[in-house]
Amino acid sequence: MDVLQLRYEITPAEHLEMVKVVRSSLAGQFIRTFLGIIGIGLGIASYRYFDRSLGWLMISIFIVFIILQMFLPYIIHRRVYYRNPRIFGMRTVTFDDEGLKSDSELAHIERKWSSFEKFKETNNLFLTYQTKDVVGIVPKRAFATQDDVTQFRDLLTSRMRRG
């Protein structure tokens, strides 16, 4: 395999896209919405048949719960990205037969391919998972050509499972 070297920084939009992919599974959203609706229903029943103030409280709490889950990826993104801007700065990442090496102002990191569980691909990113919560971001804009993107996708497919 040829050595592939990329130089990039992670933009706010790319970090937000990663957070949405990692934290927002369709099944999880469905379950949380379903529980919110059940809670609102219980609040309505409580309002109608028991204590009105308890009913309003339950309805309010579960409406806030439903609204909060829609904005949670944005909250997580703002909290992580803007509090830690240096970790998303310019880096040089080298991919080879052994794994990857990443050099930035803050650190030199080396990871073997065996340390990765899976990868996912979005329209703009490749996401490499070491664990469920430790995710690397490789923006497609960092590649010089579409052939380089295809070559990288093939490399990832040969080294780890698609998630």
C-alpha positions as CSV (number, residue, x, y, z in Angstrom):
1,M,0.0,0.0,0.0
2,D,1.1,3.5,-0.7
3,V,1.4,5.9,2.1
4,L,-1.4,8.4,2.2
5,Q,-0.8,11.7,3.9
6,L,-3.5,14.3,4.6
7,R,-3.3,17.8,6.2
8,Y,-6.5,19.3,7.7
9,E,-8.3,20.8,10.6
10,I,-11.7,19.9,11.8
11,T,-14.3,22.6,11.3
12,P,-17.3,23.3,13.5
13,A,-19.6,21.9,10.8
14,E,-17.6,18.7,10.6
15,H,-17.6,18.2,14.3
16,L,-21.3,18.8,14.5
17,E,-21.9,16.3,11.7
18,M,-19.9,13.7,13.7
19,V,-21.8,14.4,16.9
20,K,-25.1,14.0,15.1
21,V,-24.0,10.6,13.6
22,V,-22.6,9.3,16.8
23,R,-25.2,10.5,19.2
24,S,-28.4,10.3,17.2
25,S,-29.4,6.8,16.3
26,L,-32.8,6.5,14.7
27,A,-33.9,3.8,17.2
28,G,-32.8,5.9,20.1
29,Q,-34.7,9.0,18.9
30,F,-37.8,6.9,18.3
31,I,-37.6,5.4,21.9
32,R,-37.0,8.8,23.5
33,T,-39.9,10.4,21.5
34,F,-42.2,7.4,22.4
35,L,-41.3,7.8,26.1
36,G,-41.9,11.5,25.9
37,I,-45.4,11.0,24.4
38,I,-46.2,8.4,27.0
39,G,-45.1,10.9,29.7
40,I,-47.3,13.6,28.2
41,G,-50.2,11.1,28.1
42,L,-49.7,10.3,31.7
43,G,-49.6,14.0,32.5
44,I,-52.9,14.5,30.7
45,A,-54.5,11.6,32.5
46,S,-53.1,13.0,35.8
47,Y,-54.5,16.4,35.0
48,R,-57.9,15.1,34.1
49,Y,-58.4,12.4,36.8
50,F,-56.1,13.4,39.7
51,D,-54.2,16.6,40.6
52,R,-54.2,19.3,38.0
53,S,-50.9,20.8,39.2
54,L,-49.2,17.4,39.0
55,G,-50.6,17.0,35.5
56,W,-49.2,20.3,34.3
57,L,-45.9,19.5,35.9
58,M,-45.7,16.1,34.1
59,I,-46.8,17.6,30.8
60,S,-44.2,20.4,31.0
61,I,-41.4,18.1,32.0
62,F,-42.0,15.7,29.1
63,I,-42.4,18.5,26.6
64,V,-39.1,19.9,27.7
65,F,-37.6,16.3,27.4
66,I,-38.8,16.0,23.8
67,I,-37.5,19.4,22.8
68,L,-34.2,18.9,24.6
69,Q,-33.5,15.7,22.7
70,M,-33.8,17.6,19.4
71,F,-31.2,20.1,20.5
72,L,-28.8,17.8,22.4
73,P,-26.4,17.2,19.5
74,Y,-26.0,21.0,19.2
75,I,-25.4,21.4,22.9
76,I,-22.8,18.6,23.0
77,H,-21.1,20.1,19.9
78,R,-20.9,23.6,21.4
79,R,-19.7,22.3,24.7
80,V,-16.9,20.2,23.3
81,Y,-15.8,22.1,20.2
82,Y,-15.7,25.7,21.5
83,R,-14.2,24.7,24.9
84,N,-11.4,22.8,23.3
85,P,-10.5,24.5,20.0
86,R,-6.9,23.4,20.0
87,I,-7.7,19.7,19.7
88,F,-9.5,20.4,16.4
89,G,-6.6,22.4,14.9
90,M,-4.4,21.7,12.0
91,R,-2.9,18.2,11.8
92,T,-1.0,16.0,9.5
93,V,-2.3,12.4,9.3
94,T,-0.4,9.6,7.7
95,F,-2.1,6.3,6.8
96,D,0.0,3.2,5.9
97,D,0.0,-0.6,6.3
98,E,0.6,-0.4,10.1
99,G,-2.2,2.2,10.9
100,L,-2.2,5.9,11.2
101,K,0.0,8.6,12.6
102,S,-1.3,12.0,13.5
103,D,0.9,15.0,14.3
104,S,-0.5,18.3,15.5
105,E,0.6,21.2,17.7
106,L,-0.6,19.3,20.8
107,A,0.5,15.7,20.2
108,H,1.9,12.8,18.1
109,I,-0.5,9.9,18.0
110,E,0.1,6.4,16.5
111,R,-2.7,3.9,16.2
112,K,-2.6,0.4,14.7
113,W,-5.4,-0.7,12.5
114,S,-6.3,-3.4,15.1
115,S,-7.3,-0.6,17.6
116,F,-10.3,0.4,15.4
117,E,-13.7,-1.3,15.6
118,K,-15.4,0.1,12.6
119,F,-15.9,3.1,10.3
120,K,-18.8,5.0,9.0
121,E,-19.1,7.2,6.0
122,T,-21.2,10.3,5.6
123,N,-21.5,12.7,2.6
124,N,-18.6,14.8,4.0
125,L,-16.7,12.6,6.4
126,F,-15.1,9.3,7.2
127,L,-15.6,8.4,10.9
128,T,-13.2,5.9,12.5
129,Y,-14.4,4.3,15.7
130,Q,-11.9,3.0,18.4
131,T,-14.9,2.6,20.8
132,K,-18.5,3.8,20.7
133,D,-17.4,7.2,22.0
134,V,-13.9,7.6,20.7
135,V,-14.3,8.6,17.0
136,G,-11.8,10.0,14.6
137,I,-12.9,12.5,11.9
138,V,-11.4,12.4,8.4
139,P,-13.0,15.1,6.2
140,K,-13.4,14.2,2.5
141,R,-12.4,17.7,1.6
142,A,-8.8,16.8,2.7
143,F,-8.4,14.5,-0.3
144,A,-7.0,15.9,-3.5
145,T,-9.2,13.8,-5.9
146,Q,-12.3,11.6,-5.8
147,D,-9.9,8.7,-6.6
148,D,-8.1,9.3,-3.4
149,V,-11.5,9.2,-1.5
150,T,-12.2,5.9,-3.2
151,Q,-8.8,4.5,-2.4
152,F,-9.2,5.6,1.3
153,R,-12.6,4.0,1.5
154,D,-11.1,0.7,0.1
155,L,-8.3,0.9,2.7
156,L,-10.8,1.3,5.5
157,T,-13.0,-1.5,4.2
158,S,-9.9,-3.8,4.1
159,R,-8.9,-2.9,7.7
160,M,-12.1,-2.7,9.6
161,R,-15.8,-3.4,9.3
162,R,-18.3,-0.8,8.0
163,G,-20.6,0.4,10.8
